C-alpha cells in the first residue's frame, strides 16, 4: 500500500486547509495517509546562528525520517499576505537543513483554499514554482476559492470544484 503524507500549511486549530485535506484524502483509494499537524512541531525561528549553537531540533530530525517513508505528498497551503504562513515557512527552512530535497523527488498534490475569491492563488503559484527546487516531482494543483461558499458539512458542494478535484486526484494517483 502506498503511503501519502499530508500537511496543512497552517497551525490554526480550525484550519480550512486541514478540512480540505481530510476531504481530499477520502477521495483516494488503497493508500495509507499520515497527517502531519504543524502544532506538533513548535520550533524556534530558523537562523544560522541558532543552528550553529544548538543544531537541528530533534523534532525536525524525527519529521525528516517520517518524510523518508512517503510515496507522495499532499500539501494544502494557507495564505498569509500572499505567501506561506510563518509556521510553514519556518518548517521548510528547518527541514531543508536536514535534507535539502524535502519532498524526496516524489509526486505532490499541492492545494490552497481561503475564504476569499482568489482561494490562495498567490501562495499556490509561488509554491508551484519553488517546490521543485525542494524535490517536488510532478506537481498537480487544485485551488478552492471562497471556501465557506463552496465547502459545507465536510465536503465540496460546488459541482464544478468537486469534479475538478476528483479529476486531479485521479491524475495524481497515477504518479505513485
N, C-alpha and C positions, 0 to 999 in steps of 0.2 A: 504494500500500500504506500502510495506517495505521501510525503509529509509537506504540508504547506504551513508556513509561519505567517501569521497576520500581525500587523502593527497599526494601531491608530495613532496618528501623529499629534496626539493631544493628551493632556493629563487631566482633563475635565471628567468628573465622575458621571456627568450626563452627556458625554460626548456623542454628537450625532454621527461622527465618523466611526465610532465603535458600533453604533447601531447599524450603519450601512455595512460594515464589515461582517457583522453577525448575519445579516440577511444574505449577503453575498456568499458567505461560507456555506449556507444552507442550500445554495444552488449547485454546489459541487458534489460529485458522487465518488465513492471509493477513495477518499483521501482522509488523512489524519490531520486535523487542524491543531496547531499550537498557537495560542493567542498570547502576545506579549503586551502587558499593561505597563505603560511608562511610569505609573505610580510605584511600581516595584523596583525602579531604577532611579532613585533620588541621588543625583550626582553633583559634585562641585562643578562650577563653570570651568570649562576646559581652558587651560593656559599652559604654555610650555614650562613656565617656572614651577607651577604646581606639579606637573608631570615629572619634572626633573627631581623635585624634592620627595614626592610621595609615590611616584609610579602610577601605573594604570589601576584604577579601582577594581577590587575583586569582583564586584557585580558586573563590570564590563567584561572581564575575563570569562565569567560564567555565561553571560549572554552570548559572547563570541562563540563559545562551544555549542550553545543551542543553535545558533545560526549555521554552524557547520553541518547540522543534521537536515537542513532544508533541501527539498527538491524544487521548491518555488516559493515566492513571496507574494502576499497581497498587502499593500500599504494604502491606507486611506488617510489623506493629509488634511488637517485643519489649516485654515489660512488666517494668519495674523498680519495685518498691514501689508498684504500682498505677498507674503513669504511664509516660510515654515514657522511653526510655533517655536518659542525659545527652548522648550524642553526637548523637542525633536531635534533641532539643530545641534544642541549640546550633546545629545545621544550619538548622532552620527559623527560629530567631531571626536568623541571619545572612542567610538567603535573603529574609526579609521586609524587610530593609533595602535589598536590591537591587530587589525587586519585591513589593509588599505582597500581591498576589494570586498567591502562589506557584504555585497549581495552575491558573492561567490560565483559570478557568471551564470546565474540561474534566472529562469523566466520570472517575470514580475507582472502582476496586475496592479496598476497604480491608479488610485481613485482620489476624488476630492468631492466634498459637499460643503455647503454653507447655507445659512438662511437666505442669502441674497440671490439675485438673479444670475450672477456670474458663477456661482457654485464653487468657488475656489479655483477658477480658471488660471489665475496668475501662478499660484503655487504648483498646480498640475503642469503647467508649461515649463516652469523653471526646473522642476524635479525631473521631468521627462528628458530634459537636456543634460542635467547634471548626473543623474544616477548611473548612466552607462560608464562614467569615469570611476564610479564606485563599484563597478562589476555587475550592474543590472544587464540582463540579456533579454532581448525580445520583449519589449515593454508593450503591454496592452493598456489602454487607458479608458477610464469611464468618469464622467462628470455628472453629478446630480445637483442642478440648481434648485433654489427655493425649497430647501429640504422640508420644511413644515407644510408646504402645499402638496408636495409630491410623495411624502412618506408618512404613512399612518398605520398604527397598530402593528408595527413590526415588519411592514413591507412597503415596497414602492407601489403606489396606487395609480400613477400615471402610466398608461399602457405603453406609450412610446418609450419611456425610460426603462420600464420593466423589460420590454422586448430587447432594447439595446444592451442592457446589462446581461441578459441571458445569452445573446449572441456573442458578447465579449467574453463571457466565462467559457463558452464552448471553444472559441479560438484559443484562449489562454490554456485550457485543459489539454489541447493538442500539443502544447510545447513541453510538457513534462511527462 
